[in-house]
Amino acid sequence: MEEPVELTIRGAKVFYNGILFDGGVAVSNCRIVQIGSDTSLPKGDTEIKADGMLLLPGFIDVHIHIYDPGDLGDRDSFDTGTWRQPMEV
């Protein structure tokens, strides 16, 4: 029996390597470890049904909004704003 991974996303429309297909991804240690059809993916400790949603494995959205309130002490720099953004997704 295959070991479970931390996260499995199933039921999506996956666009990968120029091909659109039904399936999902398996994630372990914050890395995509498998991309494929739903039946080929291992069980995840957490399972997400992404029925009909578009999944773009490895796609990085570089568009962020950095909080810059002016002269207040609570403001982002490029480093803090770009470091935190992936954790808010």
N, C-alpha and C positions, 0 to 999 in steps of 0.2 A: 504494500500500500504506500502511495506517495505521501510524503510529509506535507502538512498544510503550510501555506504561506500566510503572511500577515494580512494581505488584502487581495481579493479577487473581484474584478469588475467584469460583469457578464451582460450580454444582450445588446451591446452597442453596435453601431455602424463604425467599424474601425477603418481608418485610412492610414495605411502603413506601406512604405516602399512603393508608392504609386498605385496601390491596389485598395479598393473599397470592399470590405467583406463583413459579415456578421460574426461577432465574437467579443473578445475582451482581452484583458491583461491580468497577469499575476505579479504582485509586488512583494518583495522581501528585503528587509534591511534598507528601506527607502530607495530601492532600485527595481526597475522593471526586469523581471527574471524570465517572463514568458509572454508571448503575444500569439494568439491563435483563436481557433473556434471555441465556443463555450465548452464543448465536451472534452477538449484537449487540455483545459486549464485545471490546475489542482484546486482543491478546496481551500478557501481562505478563512482565517480566524474571523475576519470581517468580510461579508459578501455584499456587493452593491449591485442592484439591478439597474442597468442603464438603458432600459428598453427604448430603442429608437434614437438614443442620443448619439452624437458624433464624438468619437474618441480618437484623439491624435497623439499616439504614444511618442514621447520624447519632445513634443512641441513645447517651446518655452515662449510665454507671452512676456515680452520685455516692456510693455506699456504699464507704467505705474504712476501714481500720483503721490508725490512726496509732500508731507505735511509741513508747511512753512507759514506759521502764524505771524511772522514779522519779528518784532523785537522781544517777544516772549521767550522765556528760557526753554520751553518745551517745543523743540523743533527738530526735524530730521535733517541729517546731512545726506549726501549721496550714499555714503557707506551704510548708515543705519537704515535708510529708506529702502535700499535695494537688498539688504540682508534680511529684513523682516518680511518683505512682500511674499516670498514663496510660502511662508508659514501661515499666511492669512487666506490662502486659497481653499 
